[in-house]
Amino acid sequence: MKQYRDEYLAAFEACGGDAEGRGKALAAIEASDVRAYGAPVPYAYIPHLFGPDDVAFLEDVSRTTHRILSKVIARYVADPDYRRIFRYSPELERLILLPCPYDEMLPMARFDLFLDEADRSFKFCEFNTDGSGAFSRDYEGGRALMLGDTFRTFAAQREVGQFELFDSWVQAFMGTYRSSSIAKDAPVVAIADFEESVVKSDVARFLAAFERAGVRPRFVDVRSFAFDGERLTDPVDGTVIDAIYRRAVTSELLQHPGECDAFIDAVAAQKVCCIGHFRTTVVHTKVISIALFDPATRALLTPEECAFIDEHVPRTYRLETGAPIDLAAVCADKDSWIIKPDDDYGAHGVYAGIDFSEGEWGRLVQEKLDAGYVVQEYYLPPTVRLAPVELPADGAALRVEPWHTMPGLYTYNGQMAGLYVREGREGIIALDHGGLVAPAFRVLG
């Protein structure tokens, strides 16, 4: 990784900062359908580049992580005593325990981690299952970078290409569907989410990918289905839905009690095949980072898997009275901790101690105490050298600066398909915290 970055930066410098290429990339991004918070996505002009050995390493990380999390989900479903570790609400537990007509525990996930390019050491940030997104951000950003002389200079020396995230998901989705006990020969597939929450650019590309595979797809708001006890239908035209690609996050479903019952009842009756099933939520919440260290979880795992957790998962505790952690020490050492809601997404409600004064941090710890939060060891993300697509206000095209980095590994049925990489300069790496997206490329030779 680092070798390829150095070569790419050399090409960038040889192009004098490639102001013309950056202008083309910026125009392409602004003209695309990819948005974040209503505005064009901010991108890095220096991509992340992964060679064959890097990809093989990350594929192994993906398989190991998927195997561990799948064991946790299976034990949660099978063992009432084990469920007590998680303390999920009765409503959430009911959804998780609904019957599922296929064996795959974790069809889609994105494992976000802090990865050091120099030695491949890493710590996990979080595990995403429900509604994993941002596929289009990587795709469109990569296409934009290809317009510049920097990319062309690098590609003249190295064979390089994007990771493919859309057709590969349809292939994995259909493989899981065909393994189910309720599969049909020619299913109608609905991508289900809340209309106001869905990432439309992702949905458009997945719909097109299903169509390329000869599958009839559509998007349906998760509240809009109708169910008569036998058939789940789209009320717009009465079409029967056979399979669901669920992008609606479970926590958001629970915020709409009674509004999604047709969808939920059809899953419960096994009249529709839901991929991924609600049971993926077991490892989507931040509680999983507590459960992985519990003796009951360790008993499920091999010594190698336990060592993997010890090395790569930050210690995490419930932020509550009586928790096995010294809250005074948390307050006194703010730069070593981060506070997160136990079940949310998109960096909502996340607070890194490094971004606060000592007084502010102490008040924040007390404010979030016993309020549904966890406190986790803070791992200072490694940095990489890059420049944004947009030129600095002073026009210094060649300015290259260190940014903290966080790749996310997309996995389909446990196999890595590609990456979503973000960069940041605050304690939290997110686009609404001044972050950037860095397109990912595979270096083939």
Buried (B, 14 or more C-beta within 10 A) or exposed (E): BBEBBEBBBBBBEEBEBBBBBBBBBBEBBEEBEBBBEEEBBBBBBBBBBBBEEBBEBBBEBBBBBBBBBBBBBBBBBEEEEBBEBBEBEEEBBEBBBBEBBBEBBBBBBBBBBBBBBEEBEBBBBBBBBBBBBBBBBBBBBBBBBBBBBBBBBBBEEBEBEBBEBBBBBBBBBBBBBEBBEBBEEEBBBBBBBBEEBBBBBBBBBBBBBBEEBEBEBBBBBBBBBBBEEEBBBBEEEEBBBBBBBBBBBBBBBBEEEEBBBBBBBBBBBBBBBBBBBBBBBBBBBBBBBBBBBBEBBBEBBEEEBBEBBEEBBBEBBBBBEEBEBEBEEBBEBBBBBBBBBBBBBBBEBBBBBBBBEEEEBBEBBEEBBEEEBBBBBBBEBBBBBBBBBBBEEEEEBEEBEEBBBBBBBBBBBBEBBBBBBBBBBEBBBBBEBBBBBBBBBBBEE
